[in-house]
Amino acid sequence: MAGLTFIKLGGSIITRKDEAETANQEVLQRLAAELASARAQQPGLRIILGHGSGSFGHVYAARYGVHRGLAPADDWRGFALTAAAALRLNRIVVDTLLAAGVPALSLQPSSTLACRNGQVVQWQTDTLTLALDRGLLPIVHGDVAFDSEQGSAIASTEALFAYLATHTTLQPARIILVGETTVYTADPFRDPAAERIPLITGANVAAVLSRAGGSRAVDVTGGMRSKLELMWSLIEGVPGLEVDLITAQAGELTNALLAPEQVSGTRMRIA
């Protein structure tokens, strides 16, 4: 689908990591306002928005091992608790967007999602296309899934985006990942000498991946390195795809949508 943009709001920036099931309303409201403003300035924007689970779903998934797989005879309560927590955050995100004037429509992935060995292999996505055609902004989120090999799995927002990009007609021109940081030469929270990497291409991607680490918070989807690896595999497989990793600072999402040349994060592209 021409001109389609995928946006992910990272769970680490829309929730408070040190407070269980607490949304960061200040950040959410600002991002919602920026989305509303960008859509008003450029009515033709076609966006699928996804978000992580942060201090909501990740905590239950890690506690009950949902991401590692559950056997049929196991206690599946953790599976249900993880799904419910993800939905609680999703409701907050959607309500915040609606309050800002964005016609957000929640579409729960797990209702039609299937995995095999932790990989998404089936997802009914016709409603996403219909929502876009009606001028709505469909919202998906990282979610639980039944898995034909390991029983249960967690499908991250990035994994959902990857399925859409490679298995449906909803092929994006851009993916924007909104998180705590962009990509640096070292962990900027620990090394004051860390420098931002403005561009990742085939010339430096191997070196960047070798230095990328995991998440500092509870994250059952693998942290920064796994996200970068997945995004790079999509760039290699989807012609012309560009990926921007930006912070949630004021104006960054607006720039990413309306003035990409002004993005001060990290851009990934094939060359």
C-alpha positions as CSV (number, residue, x, y, z in Angstrom):
1,M,0.0,0.0,0.0
2,A,1.7,3.2,-1.2
3,G,2.8,5.8,1.3
4,L,2.0,3.6,4.3
5,T,3.8,4.4,7.6
6,F,4.1,2.1,10.6
7,I,4.7,3.8,14.0
8,K,5.6,2.0,17.2
9,L,5.4,3.7,20.5
10,G,7.8,1.9,22.8
11,G,6.5,0.5,26.0
12,S,9.4,2.0,27.9
13,I,8.3,5.5,27.0
14,I,4.6,5.3,27.3
15,T,4.7,3.6,30.7
16,R,6.7,4.2,33.9
17,K,9.1,1.3,34.2
18,D,9.5,1.6,38.0
19,E,5.7,1.7,38.6
20,A,3.7,-1.4,37.7
21,E,0.9,-0.8,35.3
22,T,1.3,3.0,35.2
23,A,1.1,4.8,31.9
24,N,3.2,7.9,31.3
25,Q,0.3,10.2,30.4
26,E,2.4,13.2,29.8
27,V,4.3,11.5,27.0
28,L,1.2,9.8,25.6
29,Q,-0.7,13.0,25.5
30,R,2.1,14.8,23.7
31,L,2.6,12.1,21.1
32,A,-1.2,11.9,20.6
33,A,-1.3,15.7,20.0
34,E,1.6,15.4,17.5
35,L,-0.2,12.7,15.6
36,A,-3.3,14.7,15.5
37,S,-1.4,17.8,14.2
38,A,0.5,15.8,11.6
39,R,-2.8,14.3,10.3
40,A,-4.4,17.7,10.1
41,Q,-1.5,19.2,8.2
42,Q,-1.2,16.2,5.9
43,P,-4.7,14.5,5.6
44,G,-3.3,11.9,3.2
45,L,-1.1,10.3,5.9
46,R,-1.8,6.6,6.2
47,I,-0.6,5.2,9.5
48,I,-0.8,1.9,11.4
49,L,0.2,2.5,15.0
50,G,1.5,-0.1,17.3
51,H,2.7,0.0,20.9
52,G,4.6,-2.1,23.4
53,S,3.4,-3.3,26.8
54,G,6.1,-1.7,29.1
55,S,5.3,-2.2,32.7
56,F,2.0,-3.8,31.9
57,G,2.2,-7.0,29.9
58,H,6.0,-7.7,30.1
59,V,5.8,-8.2,33.8
60,Y,3.3,-11.0,33.6
61,A,4.9,-12.6,30.6
62,A,8.2,-12.8,32.3
63,R,6.7,-14.0,35.6
64,Y,4.8,-16.9,34.0
65,G,7.2,-17.7,31.1
66,V,4.6,-17.1,28.4
67,H,7.3,-16.1,25.9
68,R,9.2,-19.4,26.5
69,G,6.1,-21.5,25.9
70,L,3.5,-23.2,28.0
71,A,2.5,-26.9,27.8
72,P,-1.1,-27.9,27.5
73,A,-1.2,-29.1,31.1
74,D,0.5,-25.9,32.5
75,D,-1.3,-23.2,34.4
76,W,-2.4,-20.8,31.6
77,R,-3.5,-18.1,33.9
78,G,-0.4,-16.2,33.1
79,F,-1.3,-16.2,29.4
80,A,-4.7,-14.6,30.3
81,L,-3.1,-12.1,32.7
82,T,-0.6,-11.0,30.1
83,A,-3.2,-10.5,27.5
84,A,-5.4,-8.6,29.9
85,A,-2.6,-6.3,31.0
86,A,-1.7,-5.5,27.3
87,L,-5.4,-4.6,26.7
88,R,-5.5,-2.3,29.7
89,L,-2.6,-0.3,28.3
90,N,-4.1,-0.4,24.8
91,R,-7.3,1.1,26.2
92,I,-5.3,4.0,27.7
93,V,-3.5,4.6,24.5
94,V,-6.6,4.5,22.3
95,D,-8.6,6.8,24.7
96,T,-5.7,9.3,24.7
97,L,-5.6,9.4,20.9
98,L,-9.4,9.7,20.7
99,A,-9.3,12.6,23.2
100,A,-6.7,14.3,20.9
101,G,-9.0,14.0,17.9
102,V,-7.3,11.0,16.3
103,P,-9.8,8.4,15.0
104,A,-8.0,5.5,16.7
105,L,-9.5,2.0,16.3
106,S,-8.2,-0.8,18.5
107,L,-7.7,-4.2,16.8
108,Q,-6.5,-6.9,19.2
109,P,-3.9,-9.1,17.4
110,S,-4.3,-12.2,19.6
111,S,-7.9,-12.8,18.5
112,T,-6.7,-14.0,15.1
113,L,-2.9,-14.5,15.6
114,A,-1.0,-17.8,15.4
115,C,2.7,-18.5,15.9
116,R,5.1,-21.3,15.3
117,N,8.3,-21.5,17.3
118,G,7.7,-17.9,18.4
119,Q,7.3,-16.6,14.8
120,V,4.0,-15.1,13.5
121,V,2.6,-17.4,10.8
122,Q,-1.0,-16.4,10.6
123,W,-2.9,-13.2,11.2
124,Q,-6.2,-12.0,9.7
125,T,-5.5,-8.4,8.7
126,D,-8.5,-7.5,6.4
127,T,-9.9,-5.2,9.1
128,L,-6.6,-3.2,9.1
129,T,-7.1,-2.4,5.4
130,L,-10.7,-1.5,5.9
131,A,-9.9,0.8,8.8
132,L,-7.3,2.6,6.7
133,D,-9.7,2.9,3.8
134,R,-12.3,4.5,6.1
135,G,-9.8,7.1,7.3
136,L,-9.3,5.5,10.7
137,L,-6.0,4.9,12.4
138,P,-5.8,1.2,13.3
139,I,-4.0,0.4,16.6
140,V,-2.3,-2.9,17.3
141,H,0.0,-3.9,20.1
142,G,2.4,-6.6,21.3
143,D,0.3,-9.5,22.4
144,V,0.1,-13.2,23.4
145,A,-0.4,-15.8,20.8
146,F,-1.1,-19.6,20.7
147,D,1.9,-21.4,19.3
148,S,1.6,-24.7,17.4
149,E,5.0,-25.9,18.6
150,Q,5.8,-24.3,22.0
151,G,2.2,-23.7,23.2
152,S,2.4,-20.0,23.8
153,A,4.4,-17.1,22.5
154,I,4.7,-13.3,22.7
155,A,4.4,-11.4,19.3
156,S,6.1,-8.1,19.6
157,T,4.9,-5.0,17.8
158,E,8.0,-5.3,15.6
159,A,7.1,-8.9,14.7
160,L,3.6,-7.8,13.8
161,F,5.0,-5.1,11.6
162,A,7.3,-7.6,10.0
163,Y,4.4,-9.9,9.2
164,L,2.4,-7.1,7.7
165,A,5.3,-6.0,5.6
166,T,6.2,-9.4,4.2
167,H,2.9,-11.4,4.1
168,T,0.2,-8.8,3.2
169,T,-0.4,-5.9,0.9
170,L,0.1,-3.5,3.8
171,Q,3.8,-2.9,2.8
172,P,5.2,0.2,4.5
173,A,7.4,2.8,2.9
174,R,8.6,3.8,6.4
175,I,8.7,2.5,9.9
176,I,9.1,4.9,12.8
177,L,10.2,3.4,16.2
178,V,9.6,5.9,19.1
179,G,11.7,4.9,22.1
180,E,13.9,6.1,24.9
181,T,17.0,6.7,22.7
182,T,18.2,6.4,19.2
183,V,21.2,4.2,18.4
184,Y,24.5,5.1,20.0
185,T,28.1,3.8,19.9
186,A,27.6,2.8,23.5
187,D,24.8,2.8,26.2
188,P,24.3,6.6,26.6
189,F,22.8,6.0,30.1
190,R,26.2,4.6,31.3
191,D,28.8,6.1,29.0
192,P,28.8,9.9,28.7
193,A,31.1,9.6,25.7
194,A,28.5,7.7,23.7
195,E,27.8,9.2,20.3
196,R,24.6,9.0,18.2
197,I,24.8,7.0,15.0
198,P,22.8,9.0,12.5
199,L,22.7,6.5,9.7
200,I,22.9,2.7,9.5
201,T,23.5,1.1,6.1
202,G,25.0,-2.0,4.8
203,A,28.4,-0.4,5.3
204,N,28.2,-0.2,9.1
205,V,25.3,-2.4,10.2
206,A,27.5,-5.4,11.3
207,A,29.5,-3.1,13.6
208,V,26.4,-1.5,15.0
209,L,24.8,-4.9,15.8
210,S,27.9,-6.2,17.5
211,R,27.7,-3.3,20.0
212,A,23.9,-3.3,20.5
213,G,22.7,-4.5,23.8
214,G,19.4,-5.6,25.4
215,S,16.8,-3.6,27.3
216,R,17.4,-2.1,30.7
217,A,13.8,-2.9,31.7
218,V,11.9,-6.1,31.8
219,D,11.5,-7.0,28.1
220,V,10.5,-10.5,26.9
221,T,10.9,-9.5,23.3
222,G,14.7,-9.2,23.2
223,G,15.7,-5.6,23.6
224,M,17.5,-3.3,21.2
225,R,19.6,-5.8,19.4
226,S,16.8,-8.0,18.4
227,K,14.8,-5.0,17.2
228,L,17.6,-3.8,15.1
229,E,18.2,-7.2,13.6
230,L,14.5,-7.6,12.7
231,M,14.4,-4.1,11.2
232,W,17.5,-4.7,9.1
233,S,16.0,-8.0,7.8
234,L,13.0,-6.0,6.7
235,I,15.1,-3.4,5.0
236,E,16.8,-6.1,3.0
237,G,13.5,-7.6,2.0
238,V,11.2,-4.6,1.4
239,P,12.5,-2.4,-1.5
240,G,12.9,1.2,-0.5
241,L,12.0,0.7,3.1
242,E,13.5,3.2,5.6
243,V,13.4,2.9,9.4
244,D,13.7,5.8,11.8
245,L,14.5,5.4,15.4
246,I,13.6,8.5,17.4
247,T,13.1,9.6,20.9
248,A,9.9,10.8,22.4
249,Q,11.1,14.4,22.9
250,A,8.7,17.1,21.8
251,G,8.6,17.6,18.1
252,E,10.5,14.5,17.1
253,L,7.4,12.5,15.9
254,T,6.1,15.6,14.1
255,N,9.4,15.9,12.3
256,A,9.5,12.2,11.4
257,L,6.1,12.5,9.8
258,L,6.2,15.9,8.1
259,A,9.9,16.8,7.8
260,P,12.0,13.5,7.7
261,E,15.2,15.4,6.8
262,Q,15.0,17.1,10.2
263,V,14.9,13.8,12.2
264,S,17.7,13.8,14.8
265,G,17.5,10.1,15.6
266,T,18.9,7.2,13.7
267,R,17.9,6.3,10.1
268,M,18.3,2.8,8.7
269,R,18.3,2.1,5.0
270,I,20.0,-0.2,2.6
271,A,22.6,2.3,1.3
